[in-house]
């Protein structure tokens, strides 16, 4: 039986080894295709950067949006390739797990066979052994066989232990691949949404301007004015509210909250645009005074710190105008939460850190989104004495 087990195991291993080799070849081929797509993506990025340095015209803006859509489409292909790569890695790991499990199973059968052999020899008395062997040499050969069986048993036990350790490593690796796969699938859907957003902005821009450069420049002026008014409103309201709070008794003000650290208002996620981001798509209109945190449409937005609501600017009638909440905190800090699809607080209301103040939005054309957005996210500003500062310097 032992000889049969030893002879069949390499045949199974060779078949599995061929499967793993094929999968590894597919993985290598997939990586090459990803590298090719990444080179194309870099070329589009260079085009986008060049266009952004040019004068602001309708033709230029449309060209930028089209290049961004093309780049995003290539990036989406890369993500799909990465998903395929993870699936291949999962298949490879599963083949390795199966191989390790079969080896352990074979080794257990070997152990059982050896144990039965050792047991049979132990059950035979010394006198019987001598009588059953014609010569003393036969007796010593049997003793050597017993010793060899015991040595083989130890080697097989060590091998089982090694393969179990290997099996555990493969299973841990498999779980990592599965988690990565789920993340990639989520990012792929978000990228699809981003492409739809850019396509919406392009179509909307052409619709609003009727392909007229003059109309575009008028719209551009309107957007710049709108952003300036929003900023002025935030600065004015914060200063006014802080003056009112300073007039109150200490236990009614914010002094007891000094030192409270900010928390993430939505679950910590990918930053899609950084503070004063050079790649911000609307940088030619204004500097990005915030971080954009990726969050699904309708995600609960919580107060980053305790404070008073200075402004709750709603999108009445859900016309797609910009909606936001301003919270005034202690230490000269305030926070602004933009593109809210729903607001659940009122001005002058006190909120504690972690209280829900509304729902995130920013899907193009949705309630509270405003004109300058290409996909779902939370726009988060942190201001120190009314001046925008980098939120990441204050978030944990």
Secondary structure, DSSP 8 states (H G I E B T S, - for coil): -HHHHHHHHHHHHHHHHHHHHHHHHHHHHHHHHHHHHHHHHHHHHHHHHHHHHS---HHHHHHHHHHHHHHHHHHHHHHHHHHHHHHHHHHHHHHHHHHHHHHHHHHHHHHHHHHHHHHHHHTS-HHHHHHHSSSHHHHHHHHHHHHHHHHHHHHHHHHHHHHHHHHHHHHHHHHHHHHHHHHHHHHHHHHHHHHHHHHHHHHHHHHHHTT-HHHHHHHHHHHHHHHHHHHHHHHHHHHHHHHHHHHS-GGGSSGGGTT--B--SS----EEE-TT-TT-TTTTT----SEEEE--TT-EEE-SS-EEEEEEE--TT--S---EEEEE-STTEEEEEES-SEE---TT-EE-TT-EEEE-B--TTSTT--SS-SSSEEEEEEEETTEEE-GGGTB-
